[in-house]
Amino acid sequence: MADSVFDRETLLDISVNIIPMVIIAFFVFLFLLTSPYPPDFLIQVTALMLHVIPFVGLALLTYVAAHYI
């Protein structure tokens, strides 16, 4: 049986990417609960995508890094 990609050593190596992902996820959750902007759909979607796109990119980068570590 093949070992999992996310063993203990790998998780320690990629924790520098997991911590910012948790912070970004917190801000997305906070933004969805209370929006600091007026109720304009374009502004809300733009602000949300400015959080979601880096989160997805960082998640992909973290997975690729874990795979190669």
N, CA, C and O atoms as a GROMACS GRO file, in nm:
protein
  276
    1MET      N    1   0.085  -0.118   0.000
    1MET     CA    2   0.000   0.000   0.000
    1MET      C    3   0.089   0.124   0.000
    1MET      O    4   0.188   0.129   0.072
    2ALA      N    5   0.054   0.221  -0.079
    2ALA     CA    6   0.134   0.344  -0.091
    2ALA      C    7   0.112   0.432   0.032
    2ALA      O    8   0.003   0.438   0.089
    3ASP      N    9   0.219   0.499   0.072
    3ASP     CA   10   0.208   0.591   0.185
    3ASP      C   11   0.129   0.714   0.143
    3ASP      O   12   0.126   0.751   0.026
    4SER      N   13   0.067   0.778   0.241
    4SER     CA   14  -0.009   0.900   0.216
    4SER      C   15   0.087   1.015   0.183
    4SER      O   16   0.201   1.017   0.229
    5VAL      N   17   0.040   1.109   0.104
    5VAL     CA   18   0.121   1.226   0.070
    5VAL      C   19   0.145   1.311   0.194
    5VAL      O   20   0.251   1.372   0.208
    6PHE      N   21   0.047   1.316   0.283
    6PHE     CA   22   0.053   1.403   0.399
    6PHE      C   23   0.094   1.326   0.525
    6PHE      O   24   0.011   1.304   0.613
    7ASP      N   25   0.220   1.286   0.534
    7ASP     CA   26   0.269   1.226   0.657
    7ASP      C   27   0.317   1.337   0.751
    7ASP      O   28   0.305   1.455   0.719
    8ARG      N   29   0.371   1.298   0.865
    8ARG     CA   30   0.408   1.396   0.968
    8ARG      C   31   0.514   1.494   0.920
    8ARG      O   32   0.501   1.614   0.942
    9GLU      N   33   0.617   1.445   0.857
    9GLU     CA   34   0.726   1.532   0.811
    9GLU      C   35   0.678   1.629   0.703
    9GLU      O   36   0.717   1.746   0.702
   10THR      N   37   0.595   1.581   0.613
   10THR     CA   38   0.544   1.667   0.507
   10THR      C   39   0.454   1.776   0.563
   10THR      O   40   0.461   1.891   0.520
   11LEU      N   41   0.370   1.740   0.660
   11LEU     CA   42   0.284   1.841   0.722
   11LEU      C   43   0.364   1.948   0.793
   11LEU      O   44   0.327   2.066   0.792
   12LEU      N   45   0.475   1.910   0.853
   12LEU     CA   46   0.561   2.010   0.915
   12LEU      C   47   0.624   2.101   0.810
   12LEU      O   48   0.640   2.221   0.832
   13ASP      N   49   0.660   2.045   0.696
   13ASP     CA   50   0.721   2.125   0.589
   13ASP      C   51   0.622   2.222   0.524
   13ASP      O   52   0.660   2.333   0.487
   14ILE      N   53   0.498   2.179   0.509
   14ILE     CA   54   0.402   2.266   0.439
   14ILE      C   55   0.317   2.348   0.536
   14ILE      O   56   0.226   2.418   0.492
   15SER      N   57   0.346   2.341   0.665
   15SER     CA   58   0.268   2.421   0.760
   15SER      C   59   0.285   2.570   0.737
   15SER      O   60   0.199   2.649   0.777
   16VAL      N   61   0.394   2.610   0.672
   16VAL     CA   62   0.412   2.752   0.640
   16VAL      C   63   0.308   2.798   0.537
   16VAL      O   64   0.283   2.918   0.525
   17ASN      N   65   0.248   2.705   0.462
   17ASN     CA   66   0.142   2.740   0.368
   17ASN      C   67   0.004   2.717   0.428
   17ASN      O   68  -0.092   2.784   0.389
   18ILE      N   69  -0.008   2.625   0.522
   18ILE     CA   70  -0.138   2.596   0.581
   18ILE      C   71  -0.185   2.710   0.670
   18ILE      O   72  -0.304   2.742   0.672
   19ILE      N   73  -0.095   2.771   0.743
   19ILE     CA   74  -0.131   2.880   0.833
   19ILE      C   75  -0.190   2.999   0.757
   19ILE      O   76  -0.294   3.050   0.798
   20PRO      N   77  -0.128   3.047   0.647
   20PRO     CA   78  -0.192   3.155   0.570
   20PRO      C   79  -0.326   3.113   0.508
   20PRO      O   80  -0.414   3.196   0.491
   21MET      N   81  -0.340   2.984   0.474
   21MET     CA   82  -0.468   2.938   0.419
   21MET      C   83  -0.578   2.949   0.524
   21MET      O   84  -0.691   2.984   0.491
   22VAL      N   85  -0.546   2.920   0.649
   22VAL     CA   86  -0.644   2.934   0.757
   22VAL      C   87  -0.680   3.081   0.776
   22VAL      O   88  -0.797   3.114   0.798
   23ILE      N   89  -0.583   3.169   0.768
   23ILE     CA   90  -0.608   3.312   0.783
   23ILE      C   91  -0.696   3.363   0.670
   23ILE      O   92  -0.791   3.438   0.694
   24ILE      N   93  -0.666   3.323   0.546
   24ILE     CA   94  -0.748   3.365   0.432
   24ILE      C   95  -0.890   3.311   0.445
   24ILE      O   96  -0.986   3.383   0.417
   25ALA      N   97  -0.904   3.185   0.486
   25ALA     CA   98  -1.037   3.126   0.504
   25ALA      C   99  -1.116   3.201   0.612
   25ALA      O  100  -1.237   3.220   0.599
   26PHE      N  101  -1.048   3.244   0.718
   26PHE     CA  102  -1.114   3.323   0.822
   26PHE      C  103  -1.167   3.454   0.765
   26PHE      O  104  -1.280   3.494   0.796
   27PHE      N  105  -1.087   3.522   0.683
   27PHE     CA  106  -1.132   3.648   0.626
   27PHE      C  107  -1.244   3.630   0.525
   27PHE      O  108  -1.332   3.715   0.515
   28VAL      N  109  -1.243   3.521   0.450
   28VAL     CA  110  -1.354   3.493   0.358
   28VAL      C  111  -1.481   3.471   0.438
   28VAL      O  112  -1.587   3.525   0.404
   29PHE      N  113  -1.472   3.392   0.545
   29PHE     CA  114  -1.588   3.368   0.631
   29PHE      C  115  -1.638   3.498   0.692
   29PHE      O  116  -1.758   3.523   0.696
   30LEU      N  117  -1.546   3.581   0.740
   30LEU     CA  118  -1.582   3.710   0.800
   30LEU      C  119  -1.645   3.801   0.695
   30LEU      O  120  -1.742   3.871   0.725
   31PHE      N  121  -1.591   3.801   0.575
   31PHE     CA  122  -1.646   3.885   0.468
   31PHE      C  123  -1.787   3.840   0.430
   31PHE      O  124  -1.873   3.923   0.400
   32LEU      N  125  -1.811   3.708   0.432
   32LEU     CA  126  -1.944   3.659   0.399
   32LEU      C  127  -2.046   3.693   0.508
   32LEU      O  128  -2.164   3.712   0.479
   33LEU      N  129  -2.001   3.701   0.632
   33LEU     CA  130  -2.093   3.737   0.741
   33LEU      C  131  -2.125   3.886   0.742
   33LEU      O  132  -2.242   3.924   0.748
   34THR      N  133  -2.023   3.968   0.736
   34THR     CA  134  -2.043   4.113   0.741
   34THR      C  135  -1.961   4.177   0.631
   34THR      O  136  -1.838   4.166   0.630
   35SER      N  137  -2.027   4.242   0.539
   35SER     CA  138  -1.957   4.307   0.429
   35SER      C  139  -1.929   4.453   0.465
   35SER      O  140  -2.021   4.526   0.501
   36PRO      N  141  -1.803   4.496   0.455
   36PRO     CA  142  -1.771   4.635   0.485
   36PRO      C  143  -1.805   4.731   0.371
   36PRO      O  144  -1.788   4.852   0.384
   37TYR      N  145  -1.853   4.677   0.260
   37TYR     CA  146  -1.882   4.758   0.143
   37TYR      C  147  -2.031   4.777   0.125
   37TYR      O  148  -2.110   4.700   0.180
   38PRO      N  149  -2.071   4.880   0.050
   38PRO     CA  150  -2.215   4.898   0.022
   38PRO      C  151  -2.268   4.779  -0.058
   38PRO      O  152  -2.191   4.708  -0.123
   39PRO      N  153  -2.397   4.756  -0.055
   39PRO     CA  154  -2.453   4.637  -0.122
   39PRO      C  155  -2.449   4.646  -0.274
   39PRO      O  156  -2.554   4.650  -0.338
   40ASP      N  157  -2.333   4.649  -0.330
   40ASP     CA  158  -2.314   4.648  -0.475
   40ASP      C  159  -2.257   4.511  -0.512
   40ASP      O  160  -2.153   4.471  -0.459
   41PHE      N  161  -2.324   4.441  -0.601
   41PHE     CA  162  -2.287   4.304  -0.634
   41PHE      C  163  -2.147   4.295  -0.692
   41PHE      O  164  -2.071   4.205  -0.655
   42LEU      N  165  -2.111   4.386  -0.781
   42LEU     CA  166  -1.979   4.382  -0.845
   42LEU      C  167  -1.867   4.402  -0.743
   42LEU      O  168  -1.765   4.333  -0.749
   43ILE      N  169  -1.885   4.494  -0.651
   43ILE     CA  170  -1.783   4.519  -0.549
   43ILE      C  171  -1.770   4.398  -0.456
   43ILE      O  172  -1.658   4.360  -0.420
   44GLN      N  173  -1.882   4.339  -0.418
   44GLN     CA  174  -1.877   4.223  -0.328
   44GLN      C  175  -1.809   4.103  -0.395
   44GLN      O  176  -1.728   4.034  -0.332
   45VAL      N  177  -1.843   4.079  -0.521
   45VAL     CA  178  -1.782   3.966  -0.592
   45VAL      C  179  -1.633   3.990  -0.613
   45VAL      O  180  -1.552   3.898  -0.598
   46THR      N  181  -1.596   4.112  -0.647
   46THR     CA  182  -1.454   4.144  -0.666
   46THR      C  183  -1.376   4.126  -0.536
   46THR      O  184  -1.268   4.067  -0.536
   47ALA      N  185  -1.429   4.176  -0.427
   47ALA     CA  186  -1.361   4.163  -0.298
   47ALA      C  187  -1.352   4.016  -0.256
   47ALA      O  188  -1.251   3.974  -0.201
   48LEU      N  189  -1.456   3.940  -0.282
   48LEU     CA  190  -1.453   3.798  -0.246
   48LEU      C  191  -1.353   3.722  -0.332
   48LEU      O  192  -1.282   3.635  -0.282
   49MET      N  193  -1.346   3.754  -0.461
   49MET     CA  194  -1.251   3.686  -0.549
   49MET      C  195  -1.107   3.722  -0.515
   49MET      O  196  -1.016   3.642  -0.538
   50LEU      N  197  -1.084   3.842  -0.460
   50LEU     CA  198  -0.949   3.880  -0.418
   50LEU      C  199  -0.902   3.795  -0.299
   50LEU      O  200  -0.783   3.792  -0.269
   51HIS      N  201  -0.995   3.728  -0.232
   51HIS     CA  202  -0.959   3.634  -0.126
   51HIS      C  203  -0.959   3.490  -0.176
   51HIS      O  204  -0.871   3.412  -0.138
   52VAL      N  205  -1.055   3.454  -0.259
   52VAL     CA  206  -1.072   3.315  -0.300
   52VAL      C  207  -0.964   3.271  -0.399
   52VAL      O  208  -0.912   3.160  -0.387
   53ILE      N  209  -0.929   3.356  -0.494
   53ILE     CA  210  -0.828   3.318  -0.594
   53ILE      C  211  -0.691   3.291  -0.530
   53ILE      O  212  -0.630   3.190  -0.563
   54PRO      N  213  -0.641   3.377  -0.441
   54PRO     CA  214  -0.515   3.342  -0.375
   54PRO      C  215  -0.526   3.216  -0.288
   54PRO      O  216  -0.430   3.141  -0.276
   55PHE      N  217  -0.642   3.194  -0.227
   55PHE     CA  218  -0.661   3.073  -0.146
   55PHE      C  219  -0.650   2.948  -0.231
   55PHE      O  220  -0.584   2.851  -0.193
   56VAL      N  221  -0.716   2.949  -0.346
   56VAL     CA  222  -0.710   2.833  -0.436
   56VAL      C  223  -0.569   2.814  -0.490
   56VAL      O  224  -0.519   2.701  -0.497
   57GLY      N  225  -0.504   2.923  -0.527
   57GLY     CA  226  -0.366   2.913  -0.574
   57GLY      C  227  -0.271   2.860  -0.468
   57GLY      O  228  -0.184   2.778  -0.497
   58LEU      N  229  -0.288   2.906  -0.346
   58LEU     CA  230  -0.203   2.859  -0.237
   58LEU      C  231  -0.232   2.713  -0.203
   58LEU      O  232  -0.141   2.638  -0.169
   59ALA      N  233  -0.359   2.673  -0.211
   59ALA     CA  234  -0.392   2.533  -0.187
   59ALA      C  235  -0.330   2.443  -0.293
   59ALA      O  236  -0.277   2.336  -0.261
   60LEU      N  237  -0.337   2.485  -0.417
   60LEU     CA  238  -0.275   2.407  -0.525
   60LEU      C  239  -0.124   2.400  -0.508
   60LEU      O  240  -0.064   2.294  -0.523
   61LEU      N  241  -0.063   2.513  -0.477
   61LEU     CA  242   0.081   2.517  -0.454
   61LEU      C  243   0.121   2.429  -0.336
   61LEU      O  244   0.224   2.361  -0.342
   62THR      N  245   0.042   2.429  -0.231
   62THR     CA  246   0.071   2.347  -0.114
   62THR      C  247   0.062   2.199  -0.147
   62THR      O  248   0.146   2.121  -0.103
   63TYR      N  249  -0.038   2.160  -0.224
   63TYR     CA  250  -0.052   2.021  -0.262
   63TYR      C  251   0.066   1.975  -0.350
   63TYR      O  252   0.121   1.867  -0.330
   64VAL      N  253   0.102   2.058  -0.448
   64VAL     CA  254   0.214   2.022  -0.534
   64VAL      C  255   0.344   2.014  -0.454
   64VAL      O  256   0.426   1.924  -0.476
   65ALA      N  257   0.363   2.107  -0.362
   65ALA     CA  258   0.483   2.105  -0.277
   65ALA      C  259   0.485   1.980  -0.190
   65ALA      O  260   0.589   1.917  -0.173
   66ALA      N  261   0.369   1.943  -0.135
   66ALA     CA  262   0.363   1.822  -0.052
   66ALA      C  263   0.391   1.698  -0.134
   66ALA      O  264   0.453   1.603  -0.085
   67HIS      N  265   0.346   1.699  -0.256
   67HIS     CA  266   0.367   1.582  -0.343
   67HIS      C  267   0.516   1.565  -0.376
   67HIS      O  268   0.566   1.453  -0.379
   68TYR      N  269   0.586   1.676  -0.399
   68TYR     CA  270   0.727   1.668  -0.435
   68TYR      C  271   0.820   1.658  -0.315
   68TYR      O  272   0.935   1.616  -0.330
   69ILE      N  273   0.773   1.696  -0.197
   69ILE     CA  274   0.858   1.683  -0.077
   69ILE      C  275   0.861   1.537  -0.040
   69ILE      O  276   0.926   1.499   0.058
   0.00000   0.00000   0.00000
